[in-house]
Amino acid sequence: MNKKTPMREQSPDVRKRNFNEVALGYTLEEAVAEAQRCLQCPTHPCVSGCPVGIDIPGFIRELREGRLEESYRILKSYNNLPAVCGRVCPQEVQCEFRCVVGKMKDSEPVAIGRLERFVADWAAENLEEKVEESAGQRKEKVAIVGSGPAGLTAAADLAKIGYNVDVFEALHKPGGVLVYGIPEFRLPKRIVEREVNYIEKLGVRIFLNTVVGKTIKVKDLLEEYDAIFIGTGAGTPKFMGIPGTNLNGVYSANEFLTRVNLMKAYLFPDYDTPVRVGKRVAVIGAGNTAMDAARSALRLGAEKVYIVYRRTENEMPARREEYHHALEEGIEFLWLTLPVRYLGDANGNVEAMECVRMELKGVDRSGRPKPVPVEGSNFVLEIDMVIEAIGQGPNRVLLSEFPGLELNERGYIKTDRDTGATSVRGVFAGGDIVTGAATVIEAMGAGKRAAQFIHSYLSGEWDPWQK
């Protein structure tokens, strides 16, 4: 049996009552032992599974030889947020999925994500990050709208080339979904701050509390900057729209997680952001956001937390690691179950939820098994809080203010898939605002590609808008 080197974790009974990071990371000895499992394949298929194309065999080779600084330099040359990616990227369906070691009988792939995390954390503790500020070497200015993974990646790559880069963020903290969406127990915010500080050292300026389209007009950006990258993500919550949605105690996952993470409700009363948490909580959906919401509710004092999903475990979008952590912490999963209405008390507070059992028949338009209600299977579940985590859509504030910006049928920005170029000259876009909700590393890949083509455009080497 050729298994991954285990990573130490807080025990479920302890961690479900705190917001400290669940996974505790490798020691140097554990990291080197895991690195030695890498075969250093000449074809390095793992690299083709990485959206930002990290030289995975290279950084692992340096790590196993004890050259940790060199390992980190390789990582950082490809990935501006390695400590983030090492924690939240779905390596199991990307780089690790391609790993040759994992294709062998009774073998698991090399723990590439855990090694990336180890090297990034080691560097933070042992290296003084020396950055030569390169911004300003070129006269052109680039505006980045949104400071999530796509925007930060594009900003850093362009600053390294020498562009003057300004980032405009609507919220009071940079990081986008990294700070408002992902809980502290999965991604400590000091890690995000550390990575953002590095990007600012490159010469990138970040303007907070700035809503492009309102605080600053789109026409002003178009006049002042030579190119614009839009990476505003998909942060508008979707609701099921069933009867009772407006009852007290029914949240969107976006609101709940933003209060808990960005506004520090989990530290109340040290932070003046209370959040009401029920005793019996139902979370609708089974993606990573649903797992984050359910596990946060548990840590905030809920006695019983359900995840309610209309398909089965096999169709669940969440990472297996997050699913297993939720199971260990005592969260109950109600598969093949769909809420049809929320029931309230005399004061307008949610007190129960009527559901119907589902069965899978055929496939839907997305190619997934289609859930169909089972006639006569309705039942009522007593709950006093609901969190709907069924997806997000594009934010209309910027899009409605941007003249000539072409959108697709789902309301996302239409771009050239390879370059990120939009219908407006000099304007590029990438990440969730283009694809819909996806992963952190996919958004980073989009930001990286767009930065390359922004450079080509500003250098006069390429102009997709030229007729």
HUQUIUR-V346101 format. One record per residue. N is the residue number from 0. RES is the residue in one small letter. PHI is phi in whole degrees, -180 to 180 (* if undefined). Layout:
# HUQUIUR-V346101
n->N res->RES phi->PHI
n->N res->RES phi->PHI
This chain:
# HUQUIUR-V346101
n->0 res->m phi->*
n->1 res->n phi->-110
n->2 res->k phi->-101
n->3 res->k phi->-64
n->4 res->t phi->-65
n->5 res->p phi->-62
n->6 res->m phi->-109
n->7 res->r phi->-67
n->8 res->e phi->-138
n->9 res->q phi->-62
n->10 res->s phi->-70
n->11 res->p phi->-55
n->12 res->d phi->-65
n->13 res->v phi->-83
n->14 res->r phi->-69
n->15 res->k phi->-72
n->16 res->r phi->-117
n->17 res->n phi->-143
n->18 res->f phi->-105
n->19 res->n phi->-71
n->20 res->e phi->-59
n->21 res->v phi->-71
n->22 res->a phi->-81
n->23 res->l phi->-100
n->24 res->g phi->85
n->25 res->y phi->-86
n->26 res->t phi->-82
n->27 res->l phi->-59
n->28 res->e phi->-63
n->29 res->e phi->-66
n->30 res->a phi->-66
n->31 res->v phi->-66
n->32 res->a phi->-61
n->33 res->e phi->-69
n->34 res->a phi->-62
n->35 res->q phi->-71
n->36 res->r phi->-76
n->37 res->c phi->-69
n->38 res->l phi->-85
n->39 res->q phi->52
n->40 res->c phi->-56
n->41 res->p phi->-66
n->42 res->t phi->-92
n->43 res->h phi->28
n->44 res->p phi->-64
n->45 res->c phi->-59
n->46 res->v phi->-63
n->47 res->s phi->-69
n->48 res->g phi->-91
n->49 res->c phi->-100
n->50 res->p phi->-61
n->51 res->v phi->-109
n->52 res->g phi->66
n->53 res->i phi->-59
n->54 res->d phi->-75
n->55 res->i phi->-65
n->56 res->p phi->-59
n->57 res->g phi->-66
n->58 res->f phi->-71
n->59 res->i phi->-71
n->60 res->r phi->-59
n->61 res->e phi->-65
n->62 res->l phi->-63
n->63 res->r phi->-71
n->64 res->e phi->-88
n->65 res->g phi->84
n->66 res->r phi->-97
n->67 res->l phi->-69
n->68 res->e phi->-64
n->69 res->e phi->-65
n->70 res->s phi->-60
n->71 res->y phi->-66
n->72 res->r phi->-61
n->73 res->i phi->-64
n->74 res->l phi->-56
n->75 res->k phi->-70
n->76 res->s phi->-70
n->77 res->y phi->-106
n->78 res->n phi->-129
n->79 res->n phi->-79
n->80 res->l phi->-132
n->81 res->p phi->-65
n->82 res->a phi->-70
n->83 res->v phi->-73
n->84 res->c phi->-63
n->85 res->g phi->-62
n->86 res->r phi->-100
n->87 res->v phi->-117
n->88 res->c phi->-73
n->89 res->p phi->-81
n->90 res->q phi->-56
n->91 res->e phi->-64
n->92 res->v phi->-112
n->93 res->q phi->-122
n->94 res->c phi->-60
n->95 res->e phi->-70
n->96 res->f phi->-63
n->97 res->r phi->-89
n->98 res->c phi->-61
n->99 res->v phi->-64
n->100 res->v phi->-58
n->101 res->g phi->-72
n->102 res->k phi->-87
n->103 res->m phi->-77
n->104 res->k phi->-63
n->105 res->d phi->56
n->106 res->s phi->-124
n->107 res->e phi->-108
n->108 res->p phi->-65
n->109 res->v phi->-61
n->110 res->a phi->-79
n->111 res->i phi->-62
n->112 res->g phi->-62
n->113 res->r phi->-65
n->114 res->l phi->-70
n->115 res->e phi->-62
n->116 res->r phi->-60
n->117 res->f phi->-59
n->118 res->v phi->-64
n->119 res->a phi->-65
n->120 res->d phi->-69
n->121 res->w phi->-61
n->122 res->a phi->-63
n->123 res->a phi->-63
n->124 res->e phi->-89
n->125 res->n phi->-119
n->126 res->l phi->-117
n->127 res->e phi->-92
n->128 res->e phi->-68
n->129 res->k phi->-97
n->130 res->v phi->-126
n->131 res->e phi->-85
n->132 res->e phi->-67
n->133 res->s phi->-103
n->134 res->a phi->-60
n->135 res->g phi->100
n->136 res->q phi->-70
n->137 res->r phi->-112
n->138 res->k phi->-81
n->139 res->e phi->-71
n->140 res->k phi->-116
n->141 res->v phi->-124
n->142 res->a phi->-102
n->143 res->i phi->-114
n->144 res->v phi->-101
n->145 res->g phi->106
n->146 res->s phi->-112
n->147 res->g phi->-81
n->148 res->p phi->-58
n->149 res->a phi->-67
n->150 res->g phi->-65
n->151 res->l phi->-64
n->152 res->t phi->-66
n->153 res->a phi->-61
n->154 res->a phi->-61
n->155 res->a phi->-64
n->156 res->d phi->-64
n->157 res->l phi->-70
n->158 res->a phi->-65
n->159 res->k phi->-63
n->160 res->i phi->-75
n->161 res->g phi->121
n->162 res->y phi->-80
n->163 res->n phi->-81
n->164 res->v phi->-121
n->165 res->d phi->-117
n->166 res->v phi->-109
n->167 res->f phi->-113
n->168 res->e phi->-121
n->169 res->a phi->-71
n->170 res->l phi->-87
n->171 res->h phi->-91
n->172 res->k phi->-134
n->173 res->p phi->-80
n->174 res->g phi->131
n->175 res->g phi->58
n->176 res->v phi->-59
n->177 res->l phi->-64
n->178 res->v phi->-104
n->179 res->y phi->-97
n->180 res->g phi->-105
n->181 res->i phi->-102
n->182 res->p phi->-67
n->183 res->e phi->-57
n->184 res->f phi->-72
n->185 res->r phi->-104
n->186 res->l phi->-145
n->187 res->p phi->-57
n->188 res->k phi->-69
n->189 res->r phi->-64
n->190 res->i phi->-67
n->191 res->v phi->-64
n->192 res->e phi->-59
n->193 res->r phi->-62
n->194 res->e phi->-69
n->195 res->v phi->-67
n->196 res->n phi->-59
n->197 res->y phi->-61
n->198 res->i phi->-66
n->199 res->e phi->-66
n->200 res->k phi->-64
n->201 res->l phi->-72
n->202 res->g phi->107
n->203 res->v phi->-72
n->204 res->r phi->-101
n->205 res->i phi->-117
n->206 res->f phi->-105
n->207 res->l phi->-91
n->208 res->n phi->52
n->209 res->t phi->-125
n->210 res->v phi->-95
n->211 res->v phi->-67
n->212 res->g phi->107
n->213 res->k phi->-126
n->214 res->t phi->-63
n->215 res->i phi->-129
n->216 res->k phi->-80
n->217 res->v phi->-61
n->218 res->k phi->-63
n->219 res->d phi->-68
n->220 res->l phi->-64
n->221 res->l phi->-62
n->222 res->e phi->-79
n->223 res->e phi->-87
n->224 res->y phi->-112
n->225 res->d phi->-82
n->226 res->a phi->-154
n->227 res->i phi->-131
n->228 res->f phi->-117
n->229 res->i phi->-102
n->230 res->g phi->-136
n->231 res->t phi->-83
n->232 res->g phi->73
n->233 res->a phi->-126
n->234 res->g phi->-109
n->235 res->t phi->-90
n->236 res->p phi->-68
n->237 res->k phi->-103
n->238 res->f phi->-119
n->239 res->m phi->-68
n->240 res->g phi->76
n->241 res->i phi->-84
n->242 res->p phi->-55
n->243 res->g phi->95
n->244 res->t phi->-59
n->245 res->n phi->-86
n->246 res->l phi->-67
n->247 res->n phi->-62
n->248 res->g phi->98
n->249 res->v phi->-103
n->250 res->y phi->-110
n->251 res->s phi->-85
n->252 res->a phi->-61
n->253 res->n phi->-61
n->254 res->e phi->-65
n->255 res->f phi->-60
n->256 res->l phi->-71
n->257 res->t phi->-64
n->258 res->r phi->-62
n->259 res->v phi->-71
n->260 res->n phi->-88
n->261 res->l phi->-69
n->262 res->m phi->-98
n->263 res->k phi->60
n->264 res->a phi->-62
n->265 res->y phi->-70
n->266 res->l phi->-104
n->267 res->f phi->-59
n->268 res->p phi->-94
n->269 res->d phi->-60
n->270 res->y phi->-111
n->271 res->d phi->-84
n->272 res->t phi->-132
n->273 res->p phi->-71
n->274 res->v phi->-139
n->275 res->r phi->-79
n->276 res->v phi->-123
n->277 res->g phi->-78
n->278 res->k phi->-86
n->279 res->r phi->-126
n->280 res->v phi->-113
n->281 res->a phi->-113
n->282 res->v phi->-108
n->283 res->i phi->-97
n->284 res->g phi->116
n->285 res->a phi->-143
n->286 res->g phi->-92
n->287 res->n phi->-61
n->288 res->t phi->-64
n->289 res->a phi->-63
n->290 res->m phi->-61
n->291 res->d phi->-62
n->292 res->a phi->-66
n->293 res->a phi->-64
n->294 res->r phi->-70
n->295 res->s phi->-70
n->296 res->a phi->-60
n->297 res->l phi->-60
n->298 res->r phi->-68
n->299 res->l phi->-90
n->300 res->g phi->115
n->301 res->a phi->-62
n->302 res->e phi->-86
n->303 res->k phi->-142
n->304 res->v phi->-127
n->305 res->y phi->-110
n->306 res->i phi->-108
n->307 res->v phi->-112
n->308 res->y phi->-138
n->309 res->r phi->-80
n->310 res->r phi->-111
n->311 res->t phi->-112
n->312 res->e phi->-54
n->313 res->n phi->-66
n->314 res->e phi->-96
n->315 res->m phi->-57
n->316 res->p phi->-76
n->317 res->a phi->-65
n->318 res->r phi->-64
n->319 res->r phi->-60
n->320 res->e phi->-60
n->321 res->e phi->-68
n->322 res->y phi->-63
n->323 res->h phi->-65
n->324 res->h phi->-62
n->325 res->a phi->-64
n->326 res->l phi->-60
n->327 res->e phi->-60
n->328 res->e phi->-85
n->329 res->g phi->96
n->330 res->i phi->-75
n->331 res->e phi->-99
n->332 res->f phi->-106
n->333 res->l phi->-108
n->334 res->w phi->-80
n->335 res->l phi->50
n->336 res->t phi->-136
n->337 res->l phi->-129
n->338 res->p phi->-68
n->339 res->v phi->-118
n->340 res->r phi->-166
n->341 res->y phi->-102
n->342 res->l phi->-110
n->343 res->g phi->-117
n->344 res->d phi->-90
n->345 res->a phi->-67
n->346 res->n phi->-98
n->347 res->g phi->81
n->348 res->n phi->-99
n->349 res->v phi->-66
n->350 res->e phi->-132
n->351 res->a phi->-163
n->352 res->m phi->-142
n->353 res->e phi->-87
n->354 res->c phi->-125
n->355 res->v phi->-129
n->356 res->r phi->-73
n->357 res->m phi->-120
n->358 res->e phi->-136
n->359 res->l phi->-95
n->360 res->k phi->-138
n->361 res->g phi->69
n->362 res->v phi->-131
n->363 res->d phi->-96
n->364 res->r phi->-65
n->365 res->s phi->-83
n->366 res->g phi->88
n->367 res->r phi->-93
n->368 res->p phi->-55
n->369 res->k phi->-91
n->370 res->p phi->-82
n->371 res->v phi->-127
n->372 res->p phi->-63
n->373 res->v phi->-92
n->374 res->e phi->-60
n->375 res->g phi->78
n->376 res->s phi->-101
n->377 res->n phi->-62
n->378 res->f phi->-150
n->379 res->v phi->-114
n->380 res->l phi->-113
n->381 res->e phi->-78
n->382 res->i phi->-145
n->383 res->d phi->-129
n->384 res->m phi->-160
n->385 res->v phi->-130
n->386 res->i phi->-124
n->387 res->e phi->-88
n->388 res->a phi->-124
n->389 res->i phi->-110
n->390 res->g phi->122
n->391 res->q phi->-132
n->392 res->g phi->-126
n->393 res->p phi->-73
n->394 res->n phi->-81
n->395 res->r phi->-83
n->396 res->v phi->-58
n->397 res->l phi->-70
n->398 res->l phi->-61
n->399 res->s phi->-73
n->400 res->e phi->-99
n->401 res->f phi->-103
n->402 res->p phi->-66
n->403 res->g phi->80
n->404 res->l phi->-82
n->405 res->e phi->-82
n->406 res->l phi->-113
n->407 res->n phi->-88
n->408 res->e phi->-65
n->409 res->r phi->-93
n->410 res->g phi->90
n->411 res->y phi->-92
n->412 res->i phi->-70
n->413 res->k phi->-86
n->414 res->t phi->-134
n->415 res->d phi->-71
n->416 res->r phi->-60
n->417 res->d phi->-82
n->418 res->t phi->-109
n->419 res->g phi->83
n->420 res->a phi->-68
n->421 res->t phi->-100
n->422 res->s phi->-76
n->423 res->v phi->-103
n->424 res->r phi->-56
n->425 res->g phi->79
n->426 res->v phi->-112
n->427 res->f phi->-122
n->428 res->a phi->-150
n->429 res->g phi->-168
n->430 res->g phi->90
n->431 res->d phi->-64
n->432 res->i phi->-69
n->433 res->v phi->-106
n->434 res->t phi->-96
n->435 res->g phi->85
n->436 res->a phi->-56
n->437 res->a phi->-140
n->438 res->t phi->-99
n->439 res->v phi->-58
n->440 res->i phi->-70
n->441 res->e phi->-67
n->442 res->a phi->-64
n->443 res->m phi->-64
n->444 res->g phi->-61
n->445 res->a phi->-65
n->446 res->g phi->-64
n->447 res->k phi->-67
n->448 res->r phi->-63
n->449 res->a phi->-62
n->450 res->a phi->-60
n->451 res->q phi->-63
n->452 res->f phi->-80
n->453 res->i phi->-62
n->454 res->h phi->-62
n->455 res->s phi->-62
n->456 res->y phi->-66
n->457 res->l phi->-72
n->458 res->s phi->-84
n->459 res->g phi->80
n->460 res->e phi->-84
n->461 res->w phi->-157
n->462 res->d phi->-146
n->463 res->p phi->-71
n->464 res->w phi->-92
n->465 res->q phi->-73
n->466 res->k phi->-89
